[in-house]
Amino acid sequence: MAEVNPPPSGGGKEEPPSIHSLSVEGYKSIGDERTIEVRPLTILAGANSSGKSSAIQPLLLLKQTLEAPYDPGPLLLNGPNIKFTSVSQLLCFTRPRLGGEATFVFGVSMSETIGCKLYFRKGDERALEFDQMEVRKSGSFEVVKQQVIKLPENHVDINLFNENPDLFYALLAMQDNPQFSRIFLHTIRARCFFVQRLSPEADKPGGSGSLDSISVIPPNLESAILSTIHVPGLRGNPKRNYPVAAVGDRFPGVFEDYVASVIAAAQRNQDQAFLDQLNLDLRELGLTSKIRAHAVYDTQVELRVGRLLTSSKGRADDLVSIADVGFGVSQTIPVVVALLTAKPGQLVYIEQPELHLHPRAQHAMAGLLARAATRGVKVVIETHSSILLLGIQSQVASGTLDPARVKLHWFTRDEQTGMTNITSADLDAAGRFGDWPEDFDNVTLDAQQKYLDAAEKKLAP
């Protein structure tokens, strides 16, 4: 893409800790390491099967692994967000297999100097293994592997604990206790991360006298992963009734399971600002004038929407079940509710926000995304809609959306190797990001030209 003017600094108040970038290597069509920066509005665009989902799926794998009610091992492959039946389905087979093993790497960063990389491997006969973890904290770098180290008696190795003060002071406390004649440092797996634990026994890290596990990863990283809201492309068919779900700051699994309960909770808590904005957004998209949640017994919630696009005093209760209106309504409500529910710094990943929407509504959707990004929400969208992209450009050009909050990542596949390449671009103050992705404009122009040529030939005398 052609270079554009650099975006402004962004200004405004400092945003809370959140995911800054994601990197992937050896996963599906991504061979060599590829990194995407995550801004308040991050756009993943490109042709089908170009690798857009592959850049974000590792984050969802970590999320569902941490959320599982049991320890599924290093990664939960078949969960509510991502579903695999074997490790081979997520491996990149065009990369060299060193020693007969396939390796893939996930990286999550909170800033340019804080983050971690997770290395997984699978040999020809072994199950998936968590190999090592690289941790960056305030510029320092540490490689962490599963191991047991016997610590010297009556001596504290400051270098061993310089990036983990909790462990350092725990060691001091243990050494002051005469019953611990020897102390072992255990680095053990806890789901998809490593933790460290001090114990008086080499083979029993959880035995008598052991201290609780202490995290090795940067603060807030696990919380940022668990707080991710996922709105998938397959959002299910509209239902007559939805099960009641707990509503809080985190939404395990996919977000569609919580939408009805979020609206019901807003009504119960008389959160009129939320409800008014929800109805305003749905009217802006041209979908409905009003939405209401209605409790059915204690276990289910029914969603009702306005039958007309405008609400009048005499038609305030003219509502029908969401199952009795067009698919565009039921497919878009999870998107709108997720954008309104997310807090600053929280990541919302939306696959195809334009799904089942009229072009006019696709263009209007850009306004909702811009408002969420301006609040500091980290919105990542995967889209095929050139109209939605134009809407985002219009939000920037009109001054509604700061271009520093937007990042475009364009995905292509190498014709020879099939590997994913990513081109990233910023927007300038006029909403321009350099060369328009040729897939979008060329396809539109080619389609129009083919029609004009066919019509001219048909009408020619």
VOPAGU-2260 file (C-alpha; in pm, 1 decimal, decimal comma):
REM VOPAGU-2260
SITE   aa  ch    i         X         Y         Z
SITE  MET   A    0       0,0       0,0       0,0
SITE  ALA   A    1     111,0     354,1     -63,3
SITE  GLU   A    2     231,1     557,5     229,5
SITE  VAL   A    3      -8,1     801,1     390,3
SITE  ASN   A    4      40,1    1080,1     637,1
SITE  PRO   A    5     103,4     944,8     986,7
SITE  PRO   A    6    -200,8     956,2    1216,4
SITE  PRO   A    7    -215,5    1210,5    1496,4
SITE  SER   A    8    -103,6    1110,4    1842,7
SITE  GLY   A    9    -458,2    1045,3    1958,2
SITE  GLY   A   10    -448,6    1255,4    2275,9
SITE  GLY   A   11    -717,4    1206,3    2535,1
SITE  LYS   A   12    -693,5    1032,0    2867,2
SITE  GLU   A   13    -481,4     723,1    2918,8
SITE  GLU   A   14    -667,2     399,1    2851,1
SITE  PRO   A   15    -669,9     100,0    3089,6
SITE  PRO   A   16    -436,9    -198,8    3036,5
SITE  SER   A   17    -547,9    -401,9    2737,4
SITE  ILE   A   18    -421,9    -619,1    2455,0
SITE  HIS   A   19    -181,3    -421,3    2236,0
SITE  SER   A   20     -84,8    -680,1    1972,8
SITE  LEU   A   21    -119,0   -1046,2    1874,5
SITE  SER   A   22     138,4   -1260,5    1695,3
SITE  VAL   A   23     104,8   -1604,2    1536,7
SITE  GLU   A   24     355,7   -1846,9    1386,6
SITE  GLY   A   25     312,8   -2197,3    1246,4
SITE  TYR   A   26     -67,9   -2186,5    1266,0
SITE  LYS   A   27    -280,3   -2292,9     965,7
SITE  SER   A   28    -183,2   -2067,3     672,6
SITE  ILE   A   29      47,3   -1849,1     884,4
SITE  GLY   A   30     397,7   -1993,3     855,0
SITE  ASP   A   31     647,0   -1726,7     955,6
SITE  GLU   A   32     558,8   -1498,8    1243,5
SITE  ARG   A   33     289,1   -1242,5    1166,0
SITE  THR   A   34     187,1    -967,2    1408,7
SITE  ILE   A   35    -119,5    -745,2    1413,7
SITE  GLU   A   36    -144,0    -430,3    1622,4
SITE  VAL   A   37    -472,8    -396,7    1810,1
SITE  ARG   A   38    -613,8     -44,0    1823,9
SITE  PRO   A   39    -958,5      67,6    1945,2
SITE  LEU   A   40   -1088,9     -11,7    1595,4
SITE  THR   A   41    -890,7    -286,2    1422,2
SITE  ILE   A   42   -1005,6    -404,9    1080,0
SITE  LEU   A   43    -915,8    -746,2     938,0
SITE  ALA   A   44    -996,7    -752,9     565,4
SITE  GLY   A   45    -914,3    -972,7     270,3
SITE  ALA   A   46   -1046,3   -1251,6      52,0
SITE  ASN   A   47   -1197,8   -1571,0     188,6
SITE  SER   A   48    -942,5   -1811,2     340,9
SITE  SER   A   49    -671,9   -1545,5     336,5
SITE  GLY   A   50    -591,4   -1598,4     706,1
SITE  LYS   A   51    -800,2   -1331,8     882,6
SITE  SER   A   52    -946,9   -1572,5    1137,2
SITE  SER   A   53    -610,1   -1740,9    1184,9
SITE  ALA   A   54    -467,8   -1419,4    1326,7
SITE  ILE   A   55    -726,8   -1399,8    1606,0
SITE  GLN   A   56    -818,9   -1764,8    1671,0
SITE  PRO   A   57    -515,7   -1829,9    1896,9
SITE  LEU   A   58    -650,8   -1567,4    2139,4
SITE  LEU   A   59    -983,7   -1750,9    2144,9
SITE  LEU   A   60    -807,2   -2083,1    2204,3
SITE  LEU   A   61    -637,5   -1932,4    2510,3
SITE  LYS   A   62    -967,6   -1784,6    2627,0
SITE  GLN   A   63   -1160,6   -2112,2    2611,5
SITE  THR   A   64    -869,9   -2301,3    2771,4
SITE  LEU   A   65    -867,8   -2065,8    3071,4
SITE  GLU   A   66   -1247,9   -2075,5    3098,4
SITE  ALA   A   67   -1285,3   -2455,4    3092,3
SITE  PRO   A   68   -1436,1   -2602,1    3414,4
SITE  TYR   A   69   -1157,6   -2865,6    3415,7
SITE  ASP   A   70    -791,0   -2870,3    3313,7
SITE  PRO   A   71    -802,7   -2959,3    2941,3
SITE  GLY   A   72    -423,9   -2963,9    2907,3
SITE  PRO   A   73    -214,7   -2698,0    2730,9
SITE  LEU   A   74    -499,1   -2602,0    2494,8
SITE  LEU   A   75    -869,4   -2680,3    2475,7
SITE  LEU   A   76    -907,7   -2753,7    2104,8
SITE  ASN   A   77   -1281,6   -2824,8    2094,2
SITE  GLY   A   78   -1457,3   -2548,0    2285,3
SITE  PRO   A   79   -1734,8   -2292,4    2246,0
SITE  ASN   A   80   -1522,7   -2038,9    2054,3
SITE  ILE   A   81   -1302,0   -2258,0    1834,4
SITE  LYS   A   82   -1356,2   -2621,8    1740,9
SITE  PHE   A   83   -1085,3   -2864,1    1628,6
SITE  THR   A   84   -1085,8   -3241,5    1653,8
SITE  SER   A   85    -709,8   -3290,4    1615,8
SITE  VAL   A   86    -390,8   -3087,6    1649,9
SITE  SER   A   87    -306,3   -3149,7    1284,3
SITE  GLN   A   88    -598,8   -2926,7    1182,1
SITE  LEU   A   89    -429,3   -2616,5    1322,4
SITE  LEU   A   90     -71,1   -2684,5    1214,8
SITE  CYS   A   91     108,4   -2516,7     925,6
SITE  PHE   A   92     252,4   -2805,1     724,2
SITE  THR   A   93     465,5   -2598,4     489,1
SITE  ARG   A   94     705,1   -2501,5     769,3
SITE  PRO   A   95    1013,1   -2716,9     840,3
SITE  ARG   A   96     955,4   -2978,0    1108,8
SITE  LEU   A   97    1268,3   -2973,7    1322,4
SITE  GLY   A   98    1333,8   -3313,6    1474,9
SITE  GLY   A   99    1005,1   -3445,5    1336,9
SITE  GLU   A  100     803,4   -3205,4    1554,2
SITE  ALA   A  101     554,7   -2940,0    1449,1
SITE  THR   A  102     570,6   -2619,3    1652,1
SITE  PHE   A  103     333,6   -2326,8    1667,4
SITE  VAL   A  104     366,9   -2004,3    1866,1
SITE  PHE   A  105     110,8   -1759,6    2006,8
SITE  GLY   A  106     207,8   -1414,7    2130,6
SITE  VAL   A  107       0,4   -1166,8    2332,6
SITE  SER   A  108     133,3    -822,8    2428,2
SITE  MET   A  109       1,6    -551,0    2656,5
SITE  SER   A  110     248,2    -295,1    2518,8
SITE  GLU   A  111     565,2    -284,9    2311,5
SITE  THR   A  112     767,6    -395,3    2618,1
SITE  ILE   A  113     522,1    -619,3    2806,3
SITE  GLY   A  114     386,3    -954,1    2688,6
SITE  CYS   A  115     459,1   -1321,0    2638,4
SITE  LYS   A  116     494,9   -1587,8    2371,3
SITE  LEU   A  117     371,3   -1942,3    2417,7
SITE  TYR   A  118     543,0   -2229,5    2235,9
SITE  PHE   A  119     348,6   -2549,9    2169,6
SITE  ARG   A  120     467,2   -2862,0    1993,2
SITE  LYS   A  121     344,8   -3197,4    1870,5
SITE  GLY   A  122     564,4   -3482,8    1761,0
SITE  ASP   A  123     458,2   -3769,6    1537,6
SITE  GLU   A  124     329,8   -3978,4    1829,3
SITE  ARG   A  125     307,7   -3739,7    2125,2
SITE  ALA   A  126       5,8   -3540,4    2228,4
SITE  LEU   A  127      14,8   -3162,5    2234,2
SITE  GLU   A  128     279,7   -3026,7    2470,9
SITE  PHE   A  129     347,3   -2684,8    2618,6
SITE  ASP   A  130     715,6   -2638,4    2543,2
SITE  GLN   A  131     821,0   -2299,1    2678,8
SITE  MET   A  132     711,2   -1943,2    2748,0
SITE  GLU   A  133     896,5   -1621,8    2672,5
SITE  VAL   A  134     805,2   -1338,9    2908,5
SITE  ARG   A  135     875,2    -968,8    2862,6
SITE  LYS   A  136     826,2    -734,6    3157,6
SITE  SER   A  137     932,8    -369,1    3138,1
SITE  GLY   A  138    1198,2    -446,7    2882,5
SITE  SER   A  139    1347,2    -758,4    3047,3
SITE  PHE   A  140    1328,0   -1096,9    2879,9
SITE  GLU   A  141    1297,6   -1442,4    3036,1
SITE  VAL   A  142    1253,2   -1793,8    2896,3
SITE  VAL   A  143    1040,7   -2014,0    3123,7
SITE  LYS   A  144    1026,0   -2394,2    3100,1
SITE  GLN   A  145     886,0   -2667,4    3319,9
SITE  GLN   A  146    1158,9   -2758,6    3568,6
SITE  VAL   A  147    1256,7   -2806,7    3934,0
SITE  ILE   A  148    1550,7   -2612,4    4083,2
SITE  LYS   A  149    1700,8   -2675,5    4426,3
SITE  LEU   A  150    1780,3   -2339,6    4580,5
SITE  PRO   A  151    2104,8   -2291,5    4774,9
SITE  GLU   A  152    2065,4   -2300,8    5151,5
SITE  ASN   A  153    2052,9   -1966,6    5332,5
SITE  HIS   A  154    2108,2   -1777,6    5012,4
SITE  VAL   A  155    1874,7   -1572,1    4797,0
SITE  ASP   A  156    1964,7   -1547,4    4429,6
SITE  ILE   A  157    1830,2   -1203,3    4351,3
SITE  ASN   A  158    1880,8   -1249,6    3978,0
SITE  LEU   A  159    1647,2   -1549,5    3982,6
SITE  PHE   A  160    1361,0   -1339,3    4120,2
SITE  ASN   A  161    1431,6    -988,5    3994,8
SITE  GLU   A  162    1114,8    -988,2    3784,0
SITE  ASN   A  163     891,8   -1163,1    4037,2
SITE  PRO   A  164     905,8    -980,4    4372,3
SITE  ASP   A  165     617,3   -1187,9    4512,1
SITE  LEU   A  166     825,4   -1500,9    4474,1
SITE  PHE   A  167    1131,2   -1326,1    4613,2
SITE  TYR   A  168     959,8   -1224,4    4936,9
SITE  ALA   A  169     791,2   -1565,1    4965,8
SITE  LEU   A  170    1136,6   -1724,8    4950,3
SITE  LEU   A  171    1264,1   -1495,7    5225,2
SITE  ALA   A  172     971,6   -1598,5    5444,6
SITE  MET   A  173    1038,6   -1969,0    5385,2
SITE  GLN   A  174    1407,8   -1935,5    5461,1
SITE  ASP   A  175    1324,9   -1773,6    5793,9
SITE  ASN   A  176    1128,3   -2084,6    5890,7
SITE  PRO   A  177    1365,2   -2344,8    6045,4
SITE  GLN   A  178    1147,5   -2640,6    5936,4
SITE  PHE   A  179    1242,9   -2580,7    5572,9
SITE  SER   A  180    1597,6   -2715,0    5551,4
SITE  ARG   A  181    1578,9   -2715,9    5174,3
SITE  ILE   A  182    1363,2   -2532,7    4924,2
SITE  PHE   A  183    1279,5   -2619,7    4565,2
SITE  LEU   A  184    1149,4   -2384,8    4296,9
SITE  HIS   A  185     892,7   -2563,6    4080,4
SITE  THR   A  186     793,0   -2422,4    3742,5
SITE  ILE   A  187     476,3   -2607,4    3645,3
SITE  ARG   A  188     202,6   -2578,3    3384,4
SITE  ALA   A  189    -127,6   -2416,4    3480,3
SITE  ARG   A  190    -352,6   -2453,0    3175,6
SITE  CYS   A  191    -181,5   -2257,3    2895,8
SITE  PHE   A  192      70,4   -2072,3    3116,1
SITE  PHE   A  193     350,5   -2158,6    3355,5
SITE  VAL   A  194     338,8   -2071,6    3725,2
SITE  GLN   A  195     604,6   -2104,7    3994,2
SITE  ARG   A  196     575,7   -2256,0    4340,5
SITE  LEU   A  197     813,5   -2296,9    4633,5
SITE  SER   A  198     811,5   -2632,9    4809,0
SITE  PRO   A  199    1031,7   -2822,9    5059,0
SITE  GLU   A  200    1003,3   -3133,2    4837,9
SITE  ALA   A  201    1144,0   -3193,3    4491,9
SITE  ASP   A  202     873,2   -3429,4    4368,0
SITE  LYS   A  203     565,2   -3279,2    4537,7
SITE  PRO   A  204     515,2   -2914,0    4444,3
SITE  GLY   A  205     175,3   -2918,2    4614,2
SITE  GLY   A  206     283,4   -3103,2    4926,2
SITE  SER   A  207     277,9   -2992,6    5287,3
SITE  GLY   A  208     444,2   -2657,5    5338,0
SITE  SER   A  209     420,8   -2553,4    4972,8
SITE  LEU   A  210     334,9   -2194,1    4900,1
SITE  ASP   A  211      55,5   -2102,9    4660,7
SITE  SER   A  212     144,2   -2078,3    4292,7
SITE  ILE   A  213     268,0   -1740,2    4178,5
SITE  SER   A  214     204,0   -1620,8    3825,0
SITE  VAL   A  215     495,3   -1568,2    3587,6
SITE  ILE   A  216     312,3   -1378,9    3312,4
SITE  PRO   A  217     276,4    -998,5    3314,9
SITE  PRO   A  218       1,0    -855,5    3537,5
SITE  ASN   A  219    -342,6    -810,7    3374,2
SITE  LEU   A  220    -256,3   -1034,8    3077,0
SITE  GLU   A  221    -470,8   -1331,0    3179,6
SITE  SER   A  222    -752,3   -1095,5    3278,9
SITE  ALA   A  223    -740,8    -925,6    2937,4
SITE  ILE   A  224    -771,5   -1263,6    2763,6
SITE  LEU   A  225   -1060,6   -1375,4    2984,5
SITE  SER   A  226   -1240,4   -1043,9    2931,7
SITE  THR   A  227   -1249,1   -1087,4    2553,0
SITE  ILE   A  228   -1601,1   -1076,1    2408,4
SITE  HIS   A  229   -1649,6   -1298,8    2104,2
SITE  VAL   A  230   -1934,3   -1240,6    1858,5
SITE  PRO   A  231   -1892,9   -1519,7    1598,6
SITE  GLY   A  232   -2004,4   -1514,3    1237,1
SITE  LEU   A  233   -2246,4   -1801,7    1301,9
SITE  ARG   A  234   -2477,7   -1640,4    1556,2
SITE  GLY   A  235   -2748,4   -1904,7    1559,4
SITE  ASN   A  236   -3113,7   -1891,1    1459,2
SITE  PRO   A  237   -3348,9   -1656,9    1648,0
SITE  LYS   A  238   -3525,3   -1832,5    1935,9
SITE  ARG   A  239   -3861,5   -1792,3    2102,9
SITE  ASN   A  240   -3690,8   -1801,6    2440,6
SITE  TYR   A  241   -3329,0   -1770,2    2555,6
SITE  PRO   A  242   -3182,9   -1928,8    2869,9
SITE  VAL   A  243   -3106,9   -1699,8    3162,4
SITE  ALA   A  244   -2732,8   -1629,9    3192,0
SITE  ALA   A  245   -2524,4   -1455,0    3455,1
SITE  VAL   A  246   -2423,7   -1101,8    3357,5
SITE  GLY   A  247   -2093,5    -949,3    3470,8
SITE  ASP   A  248   -1770,1    -809,5    3334,8
SITE  ARG   A  249   -1674,6   -1136,1    3164,3
SITE  PHE   A  250   -1867,4   -1352,1    2920,1
SITE  PRO   A  251   -1728,0   -1707,0    2892,5
SITE  GLY   A  252   -1794,9   -1876,0    2560,8
SITE  VAL   A  253   -1967,2   -1677,1    2284,8
SITE  PHE   A  254   -2156,8   -1356,8    2353,6
SITE  GLU   A  255   -2486,0   -1452,4    2187,7
SITE  ASP   A  256   -2569,6   -1668,1    2491,2
SITE  TYR   A  257   -2580,9   -1354,5    2711,1
SITE  VAL   A  258   -2760,3   -1098,1    2494,7
SITE  ALA   A  259   -3114,1   -1153,7    2624,9
SITE  SER   A  260   -2996,0   -1156,7    2986,5
SITE  VAL   A  261   -2790,1    -836,6    2938,2
SITE  ILE   A  262   -3100,0    -653,7    2814,2
SITE  ALA   A  263   -3311,9    -802,1    3093,9
SITE  ALA   A  264   -3054,8    -691,9    3352,9
SITE  ALA   A  265   -3051,9    -336,8    3212,3
SITE  GLN   A  266   -3431,1    -323,3    3247,3
SITE  ARG   A  267   -3419,0    -466,2    3598,6
SITE  ASN   A  268   -3149,5    -217,6    3703,7
SITE  GLN   A  269   -3332,4      68,2    3529,0
SITE  ASP   A  270   -3023,8     149,1    3322,2
SITE  GLN   A  271   -3213,5     386,0    3098,5
SITE  ALA   A  272   -2902,6     527,4    2932,2
SITE  PHE   A  273   -2808,6     178,6    2807,6
SITE  LEU   A  274   -3162,1      99,3    2691,5
SITE  ASP   A  275   -3206,4     434,2    2517,0
SITE  GLN   A  276   -2875,9     397,4    2331,3
SITE  LEU   A  277   -2961,2      38,8    2235,0
SITE  ASN   A  278   -3292,5     147,1    2083,2
SITE  LEU   A  279   -3125,4     445,8    1915,8
SITE  ASP   A  280   -2860,1     221,6    1758,4
SITE  LEU   A  281   -3118,1     -23,5    1627,5
SITE  ARG   A  282   -3317,7     263,1    1474,0
SITE  GLU   A  283   -2997,3     405,6    1323,1
SITE  LEU   A  284   -2941,3      71,4    1151,8
SITE  GLY   A  285   -3301,6      70,6    1027,2
SITE  LEU   A  286   -3385,7    -255,3    1206,5
SITE  THR   A  287   -3649,4    -176,8    1469,0
SITE  SER   A  288   -3775,7     100,9    1690,8
SITE  LYS   A  289   -3754,1     -82,8    2021,5
SITE  ILE   A  290   -3640,4    -401,3    2193,0
SITE  ARG   A  291   -3759,6    -544,4    2521,4
SITE  ALA   A  292   -3675,0    -852,6    2728,2
SITE  HIS   A  293   -3956,4   -1044,1    2895,2
SITE  ALA   A  294   -3894,6   -1303,9    3167,8
SITE  VAL   A  295   -4049,2   -1644,6    3105,6
SITE  TYR   A  296   -4055,9   -1825,0    3439,7
SITE  ASP   A  297   -3716,5   -1807,8    3611,6
SITE  THR   A  298   -3508,1   -1984,6    3350,4
SITE  GLN   A  299   -3583,8   -1819,6    3017,1
SITE  VAL   A  300   -3604,0   -1476,7    2858,0
SITE  GLU   A  301   -3804,3   -1376,1    2552,6
SITE  LEU   A  302   -3685,5   -1093,4    2326,6
SITE  ARG   A  303   -3950,4    -876,4    2163,3
SITE  VAL   A  304   -3885,1    -608,0    1903,6
SITE  GLY   A  305   -4091,9    -329,4    1755,6
SITE  ARG   A  306   -4282,9    -433,1    1447,1
SITE  LEU   A  307   -4230,9     -90,2    1289,5
SITE  LEU   A  308   -3920,5     123,6    1242,8
SITE  THR   A  309   -4075,1     421,3    1421,9
SITE  SER   A  310   -4233,0     421,2    1766,0
SITE  SER   A  311   -4540,2     626,7    1843,5
SITE  LYS   A  312   -4729,6     674,4    2166,7
SITE  GLY   A  313   -5020,8     466,5    2049,2
SITE  ARG   A  314   -4796,2     182,6    1932,7
SITE  ALA   A  315   -4563,6     156,7    2232,7
SITE  ASP   A  316   -4654,7    -208,6    2288,1
SITE  ASP   A  317   -4660,9    -312,7    1921,6
SITE  LEU   A  318   -4389,7    -575,4    1979,4
SITE  VAL   A  319   -4337,5    -921,4    1831,4
SITE  SER   A  320   -4101,4   -1208,2    1907,9
SITE  ILE   A  321   -3756,1   -1173,5    1758,8
SITE  ALA   A  322   -3820,4   -1511,4    1595,0
SITE  ASP   A  323   -4091,2   -1348,3    1380,5
SITE  VAL   A  324   -3877,5   -1079,5    1214,9
SITE  GLY   A  325   -3598,4   -1085,2     957,1
SITE  PHE   A  326   -3262,0   -1247,8    1019,1
SITE  GLY   A  327   -3089,2    -912,1    1007,3
SITE  VAL   A  328   -3238,6    -817,0    1344,6
SITE  SER   A  329   -3138,9   -1131,6    1534,7
SITE  GLN   A  330   -2792,9   -1141,1    1377,4
SITE  THR   A  331   -2716,9    -775,9    1453,0
SITE  ILE   A  332   -2849,0    -740,0    1807,5
SITE  PRO   A  333   -2550,9    -936,5    1956,0
SITE  VAL   A  334   -2315,7    -692,3    1778,6
SITE  VAL   A  335   -2495,1    -383,6    1908,6
SITE  VAL   A  336   -2528,6    -515,0    2265,4
SITE  ALA   A  337   -2162,6    -625,4    2276,4
SITE  LEU   A  338   -2042,2    -280,7    2167,7
SITE  LEU   A  339   -2253,3    -113,2    2436,0
SITE  THR   A  340   -2164,7    -362,9    2709,1
SITE  ALA   A  341   -1785,8    -360,9    2666,7
SITE  LYS   A  342   -1579,7    -141,4    2895,8
SITE  PRO   A  343   -1276,0      68,7    2796,6
SITE  GLY   A  344    -979,9    -157,6    2728,2
SITE  GLN   A  345   -1198,6    -466,3    2682,9
SITE  LEU   A  346   -1149,8    -647,6    2350,5
SITE  VAL   A  347   -1455,7    -726,5    2138,6
SITE  TYR   A  348   -1397,4    -954,8    1840,5
SITE  ILE   A  349   -1681,5    -944,9    1586,4
SITE  GLU   A  350   -1687,4   -1169,8    1283,3
SITE  GLN   A  351   -1878,5   -1015,4     993,5
SITE  PRO   A  352   -2068,0    -734,8    1170,0
SITE  GLU   A  353   -2238,2    -666,2     836,5
SITE  LEU   A  354   -2397,7   -1013,5     824,4
SITE  HIS   A  355   -2753,3   -1006,4     678,9
SITE  LEU   A  356   -2753,9    -625,8     668,7
SITE  HIS   A  357   -2875,7    -403,8     384,1
SITE  PRO   A  358   -2595,5    -186,1     237,2
SITE  ARG   A  359   -2747,0     119,9     406,2
SITE  ALA   A  360   -2725,7     -53,9     743,8
SITE  GLN   A  361   -2370,5    -171,0     670,8
SITE  HIS   A  362   -2266,8     189,5     619,7
SITE  ALA   A  363   -2450,5     296,7     937,9
SITE  MET   A  364   -2276,1      22,4    1137,9
SITE  ALA   A  365   -1955,4     226,2    1108,9
SITE  GLY   A  366   -2106,5     485,2    1343,6
SITE  LEU   A  367   -2164,9     225,8    1616,4
SITE  LEU   A  368   -1810,4      93,5    1580,5
SITE  ALA   A  369   -1670,5     447,5    1594,8
SITE  ARG   A  370   -1858,7     529,1    1916,5
SITE  ALA   A  371   -1730,5     213,9    2088,1
SITE  ALA   A  372   -1373,4     283,4    1975,6
SITE  THR   A  373   -1397,2     642,1    2098,0
SITE  ARG   A  374   -1499,8     511,6    2442,6
SITE  GLY   A  375   -1175,6     312,9    2447,3
SITE  VAL   A  376   -1318,9     -31,9    2370,5
SITE  LYS   A  377   -1081,7    -249,2    2162,8
SITE  VAL   A  378   -1303,4    -352,1    1869,9
SITE  VAL   A  379   -1160,4    -605,6    1623,1
SITE  ILE   A  380   -1379,2    -673,4    1320,4
SITE  GLU   A  381   -1335,5    -924,1    1041,3
SITE  THR   A  382   -1520,2    -797,5     735,0
SITE  HIS   A  383   -1577,6    -839,4     361,9
SITE  SER   A  384   -1781,2    -520,6     328,9
SITE  SER   A  385   -1631,4    -234,8     127,2
SITE  ILE   A  386   -1934,0     -25,5     226,9
SITE  LEU   A  387   -1854,0     -73,1     596,0
SITE  LEU   A  388   -1493,4      30,3     527,9
SITE  LEU   A  389   -1614,9     341,8     347,6
SITE  GLY   A  390   -1837,5     416,7     644,8
SITE  ILE   A  391   -1536,7     401,6     878,0
SITE  GLN   A  392   -1343,7     631,0     644,6
SITE  SER   A  393   -1636,1     872,8     651,8
SITE  GLN   A  394   -1637,2     869,5    1032,5
SITE  VAL   A  395   -1269,7     970,6    1027,0
SITE  ALA   A  396   -1305,5    1231,7     753,4
SITE  SER   A  397   -1599,6    1395,3     934,4
SITE  GLY   A  398   -1394,5    1424,3    1254,2
SITE  THR   A  399   -1614,7    1182,4    1449,4
SITE  LEU   A  400   -1342,4     917,5    1480,4
SITE  ASP   A  401    -975,0     988,4    1554,1
SITE  PRO   A  402    -765,9     818,2    1280,9
SITE  ALA   A  403    -508,2     721,6    1546,7
SITE  ARG   A  404    -767,4     479,8    1683,3
SITE  VAL   A  405    -796,0     284,6    1357,2
SITE  LYS   A  406    -570,6      17,1    1207,9
SITE  LEU   A  407    -633,1    -178,4     887,7
SITE  HIS   A  408    -473,5    -519,2     831,2
SITE  TRP   A  409    -513,9    -653,1     477,9
SITE  PHE   A  410    -466,7   -1031,4     432,8
SITE  THR   A  411    -351,9   -1206,4     115,4
SITE  ARG   A  412    -220,4   -1553,4      30,1
SITE  ASP   A  413     105,7   -1609,2    -156,9
SITE  GLU   A  414      16,7   -1771,7    -489,3
SITE  GLN   A  415     318,6   -2003,8    -478,2
SITE  THR   A  416     330,5   -2114,1    -113,6
SITE  GLY   A  417     -25,2   -2045,2       2,8
SITE  MET   A  418     112,6   -1862,9     307,7
SITE  THR   A  419     -61,4   -1561,7     458,5
SITE  ASN   A  420      85,6   -1215,1     416,6
SITE  ILE   A  421     -41,4    -913,6     610,5
SITE  THR   A  422     -16,3    -552,1     497,8
SITE  SER   A  423    -101,7    -293,0     761,7
SITE  ALA   A  424    -200,7      68,6     713,4
SITE  ASP   A  425    -299,7     377,2     910,3
SITE  LEU   A  426    -561,3     632,8     814,6
SITE  ASP   A  427    -482,5     998,7     774,4
SITE  ALA   A  428    -707,4    1284,3     886,7
SITE  ALA   A  429    -906,1    1260,6     562,4
SITE  GLY   A  430    -980,2     890,4     616,5
SITE  ARG   A  431    -737,2     772,9     348,5
SITE  PHE   A  432    -519,0     466,3     400,9
SITE  GLY   A  433    -329,2     462,0      73,1
SITE  ASP   A  434    -409,3     222,6    -209,4
SITE  TRP   A  435    -756,8      76,8    -175,0
SITE  PRO   A  436    -739,7    -303,5    -147,5
SITE  GLU   A  437    -770,6    -407,4    -508,8
SITE  ASP   A  438    -998,1    -701,5    -430,9
SITE  PHE   A  439   -1272,6    -459,8    -326,7
SITE  ASP   A  440   -1269,5    -184,7    -589,4
SITE  ASN   A  441   -1160,9    -398,6    -882,5
SITE  VAL   A  442   -1436,6    -652,3    -819,4
SITE  THR   A  443   -1699,9    -378,7    -804,3
SITE  LEU   A  444   -1570,7    -208,2   -1118,7
SITE  ASP   A  445   -1539,9    -539,8   -1305,1
SITE  ALA   A  446   -1895,5    -638,2   -1211,3
SITE  GLN   A  447   -2031,6    -302,9   -1329,0
SITE  GLN   A  448   -1834,8    -323,5   -1652,2
SITE  LYS   A  449   -1957,5    -675,8   -1725,2
SITE  TYR   A  450   -2315,2    -564,8   -1674,0
SITE  LEU   A  451   -2274,9    -257,6   -1897,7
SITE  ASP   A  452   -2109,3    -465,8   -2170,2
SITE  ALA   A  453   -2385,3    -727,5   -2154,0
SITE  ALA   A  454   -2662,2    -464,3   -2152,2
SITE  GLU   A  455   -2504,3    -276,9   -2443,2
SITE  LYS   A  456   -2477,1    -595,8   -2644,4
SITE  LYS   A  457   -2836,7    -690,1   -2565,5
SITE  LEU   A  458   -2974,1    -347,1   -2661,0
SITE  ALA   A  459   -2759,6    -302,0   -2970,6
SITE  PRO   A  460   -2964,4    -297,9   -3292,5
